[in-house]
Amino acid sequence: MRIFLKKDIEKIGMAGEIIKVSDGFARNFLFPKGLAVEITPQNASFYQKQVKQVEHRKEVVESQTSMLAERIGSMTLTLKRKLHDDGKLYGAINQSEIADALSEKGISVTKNKVVFSKSIKAKGNHEVTIKLTSRLQPRVKVTILPE
């Protein structure tokens, strides 16, 4: 079945794409949640035009996010925290602390876009991924120093 995606779905496709999926997946998951619309011969030309409009908007947004990704990739965040005598933190660094540190530098991201490969519980240099889009995931360097 051919469908038009209304929203981004990870590992399936991006909003504004026309893709083929199984009938059951479309009818039982995508349509009830309002994530997609079936392409029929009657509405095919309308959704083809929608695809072109969405592609143009995506190009504009992609250029803006790629510039933002370059800024984030070249950035180093320094956080000062209280440490034990052995160099470990009293509490782990969380997503909202990274998002707050980025907002102080003029970059606004929500805490759910901050992804840790492993939790930060010690002083030193660490890397944190900022998931801007499914394709753009720059890594910011985080340095933890004693207070």
Secondary structure by P-SEA (a helix, b strand, c coil): cbbbbcccccccccccbbbbbcaaaaaccccccccbbbbcccaaaaaaaaaaaaaaaaaaaaaaaaaaaaaaaabbbbbbbbbcccccccccccaaaaaaaaaaacccccccccccccccccccbbbbbbcccccbbbbbbbbbbcc
